[in-house]
Amino acid sequence: MAAKACNILITGANRGLGLEMVKQLVAKSCSGCQIFAGCRDPDSAKSQDLRELAKKHPSLIRIVKVDTSNMQSVADCAKKVGPLLGKGGLTLLVNNAGVMPHNNMKTITAKEMQDIFSTNLLGPMMMTKEFLPYLQIAAKSSGKPGMSCSKAAVVNVSTVGASMAKAHEMFELFNVVGYRISKAGLNMMTVCNALEFKEDGILFVALHPGWVRTDLGGHDAAISTTESIEGMLRVMESLTEKQNGAYLDYNGQVLPF
Ligand SMILES: NC(=O)c1ccc[n+]([C@@H]2O[C@H](COP(=O)([O-])OP(=O)(O)OC[C@H]3O[C@@H](n4cnc5c(N)ncnc54)[C@H](OP(=O)(O)O)[C@@H]3O)[C@@H](O)[C@H]2O)c1
């Protein structure tokens, strides 16, 4: 990813995994790279760490306002970021923003389900649609054969909890029905996109970050954001067209859909 100048956009970059990804990408970036750190509330207290990081790396990090549950906000983000990408287009889109309200079938309401879908599924879908022309530019202008995250790629941050094959074994542990359904939809979208845009040379993958200590993952989670993102970036750097449409974890293990 850092081998040549590239443009990367990450949603939900003000805290948790998104913020850690920006931090680690800064350390790996070469001159000319641009990291667009998406967050829905750039001026709020919860974006302070990102603001401080961006201040330290003004030529590298740009904070962009985007609420992925709001389709107008997604369109506005593309209008703002698109012209800043230049001839290289968008190399990498990381659809990371996500929510996981704790509800089961008895407690969930239609409104809650719609909100979960808006952020976890519609958001990544509309981000991908809006930025598709720029991903196509990146793929065309790269001059590289095959597929990779340093050519043109979309990484959808998924969860092992979306696996139908593992649904039985994970049920008692993880009965957050709305979240799991939304991420299963995200997985399906990843596969559909991989097939639809194969000829464009754009790589699509669904990545499970592990069970990570963040606000979403909780204090008792198994690994730190550092370990998760180190693994995810290692996996992302290794991806080729062979993994187009794949569902992998942060160690590169293939997960069953
Ligand atoms: N942590 C885990 O164990 C784990 C496991 C599997 C998958 N994941 C996935 O990893 C991703 C990141 O999770 P995390 O653990 O880093 O969670 P987190 O610490 O709760 O952070 C979530 C991020 O998403 C942002 N976000 C939520 N709704 C948004 C919206 N409508 N528009 C824009 N940004 C929005 C949040 O922004 P605000 O600050 O504005 O709320 C925040 O930056 C999620 O997709 C999650 O499903 C996490």
The ligand as a Gaussian input file, in Angstrom:
#p B3LYP/6-31G(d) Opt

LIG

0 1
 N      -14.149000      -4.323000      18.029000
 C      -14.440000      -5.538000      17.634000
 O      -14.264000      -6.531000      18.377000
 C      -14.972000      -5.776000      16.247000
 C      -15.178000      -7.110000      15.849000
 C      -15.668000      -7.360000      14.580000
 C      -15.923000      -6.301000      13.734000
 N      -15.724000      -5.008000      14.132000
 C      -16.028000      -3.948000      13.192000
 O      -14.962000      -3.021000      13.133000
 C      -15.461000      -1.722000      12.766000
 C      -14.901000      -0.692000      13.722000
 O      -15.366000      -1.017000      15.021000
 P      -14.661000      -0.520000      16.364000
 O      -14.484000      -1.719000      17.196000
 O      -13.514000       0.364000      16.062000
 O      -15.880000       0.315000      16.981000
 P      -15.927000       1.690000      17.769000
 O      -14.730000       1.873000      18.607000
 O      -17.272000       1.731000      18.388000
 O      -15.853000       2.767000      16.584000
 C      -16.860000       2.829000      15.638000
 C      -16.531000       3.932000      14.665000
 O      -17.583000       3.973000      13.677000
 C      -18.054000       5.299000      13.627000
 N      -19.442000       5.387000      13.202000
 C      -20.525000       4.781000      13.737000
 N      -21.628000       5.147000      13.062000
 C      -21.216000       6.002000      12.092000
 C      -21.871000       6.712000      11.081000
 N      -23.200000       6.662000      10.908000
 N      -21.137000       7.496000      10.243000
 C      -19.798000       7.584000      10.399000
 N      -19.115000       6.944000      11.350000
 C      -19.826000       6.163000      12.185000
 C      -17.864000       5.864000      15.032000
 O      -17.942000       7.269000      15.006000
 P      -18.537000       8.128000      16.265000
 O      -17.385000       8.370000      17.187000
 O      -19.052000       9.369000      15.614000
 O      -19.613000       7.305000      16.916000
 C      -16.486000       5.309000      15.326000
 O      -15.505000       6.090000      14.695000
 C      -16.979000      -1.838000      12.784000
 O      -17.462000      -1.962000      11.471000
 C      -17.236000      -3.106000      13.577000
 O      -18.423000      -3.737000      13.208000
 C      -15.252000      -4.729000      15.376000

